[in-house]
Amino acid sequence: MSLSLIGLIIIQWYWIENAIEAESARFENSINESLANTTRSLQKDEAAGYLFKVINEGGKNFYSVDTIRPDSENYISESDDNHRNMIDSIPRVKTFLMDSTTAPTKKVTEVEFDNYLNKSIMPADSNLNATQRRKMIRTIITEKNKIVSEVVNELVYYNANLKIEDRLSNDKLLRALDMEFKNKGYDFEFHFNVETGDTLLFKCDETTSAALRSSKYKTKLFPGEFSSNHNYLLLYIPEEGGIILQSVWVIIALSVFFIVVIIIIFYRTLLMFIKQKKVSEMKDDLISNITHEFKTPISTISLAVENLKEPGLIRNKSVLKRYSDIIKEETNRLLEMVDTLLSTASIEKGEYLLNKSDCNLHNIIESVIARFDLLIKQSNVNIVTQFNSAKPIIEADEFHFSNLLINIIDNSIKYNQHSPKIIIATSDKDRLISLTISDNGIGIDKKQLRKIFDTFYRAPTGNVHNVKGYGIGLSYVKKMVEVHGGTINVKSKLNEGTIFEILIPVKL
């Protein structure tokens, strides 16, 4: 599962990188295309501007159709090449230009071309013969070729003698670029400049200048012209990365979202497996403990019953009473074990009732210690009390609160390799009363501290092998403290002892 998840993440990451690279390449191609379109637009605008400038200056070498009709006084014959009229008005030039744009651009037959001329140029009442029509066709073609040639030659010569700063301005470039980008649906901040030689045409700060010179967006201005000076249009887009990410953010967001979801599901599944493994181990440990605990009294009862079958023992009342008492004690022990397991199950399900009342915590502690009187005398156990609280009244269920104290004290006695010494102290903390129970036992490892309150969990006891239990005592303690509105903390060091601190609200 881990390898599959890692492989999926790697594939998704690789796919996202490819998507970003593809979008970056598409964006770069689009910007380069926009720069190329801008340079073409600038060339067209400049050519159109020059053309109309020439027209406004007198229409040099431009001829309308009317000036070359055979029936016109301005007709150009094959033998009179120098007899030409100049156009002196813009409307006549426009007529010529419009007629030029309607000329056929594919190869046509002479008949088709004659028909075209008859419809487009020849008047309806024209009585031109075939020879005159051919002369007129040659005149039109010759004149138009000369016109185009002269305009192109003059335009090239005109541009070759202009400086780049006379041909372009910052505002003109800005309008051209802005229009091109808007046509492609872009709306972003950009910087531009014109590099002529080693200098930049327009003023800009050092940072922008360095960014422009190192930019990948660079195209030659007026590439169709012959010039010793090479001028380049430079473009720099500060937020290019953000623009690219914005184009693919939906796909990236979905990919990241599903990856996170899969990771969370994987993590929760892994935790479930680990928890199930722990539960299985605790269950096996619990079954082993229960089997061991039940086996001893059952064996004792079985042995006592077998002895009672002896005829000689039945007549001895003292022996009969002793075996009967053994059976009774072991039966009660079994019942106590069963009740403990059943009560634990009820607590786990939350099926318990608390009968709370105002109780004196010091009195509860003294009554609990009294239950250990016999054990204190037999096992050399020393329990010391230090009652420092001035307000020991709490609202609690005396039965359950006594049981949780019994569980803690019982553990302090069982998990001890020396003569057990237990100190029970109380003190006031704002509106809480602090109850600490410290011992000099074997202690608990730091790794086990956070697990000791888990149901059925039993911390390793090291060299102490005679400790019996089900791992439910401290789980019961924690639940009872919490239902009383308190908290419990534990501190411990191996071979030094353990300190339990319970904080319970004081009855105001």
Secondary structure, DSSP 4 states (H G I P E B T S, - for coil): -HHHHHHHHHHHHHHHHHHHHHHHHHHHHHHHHHHHHHHHHHHHHHHHHHHHHHHHTT-TT---GGGG-TTSTT---TT-TT-------HHHHHHHHHHHHTS--S---HHHHHHHHHHHTS-TT----HHHHHHHHHHHHHHHHHHHHHHHHHHHHHHHTS-HHHH--HHHHHHHHHHHHHHTT-----EEEEEETTEESS---HHHHHHHHT-SEEEESSTTS--SS-EEEEEE-TTHHHHHHHHHHHHHHHHHHHHHHHHHHHHHHHHHHHHHHHHHHHHHHHHHHHHHHHHHHHHHHHHHHHHHTSHHHHT-HHHHHHHHHHHHHHHHHHHHHHHHHHHHHHHHHT------EEEEHHHHHHHHHHHTHHHHHHHT-EEEEEE--S--EEEE-HHHHHHHHHHHHHHHHHS-SS--EEEEEEEEETTEEEEEEE--S----HHHHTTTTSTT-----TT-------S-HHHHHHHHHHHTT-EEEEEEETTTEEEEEEEEE---
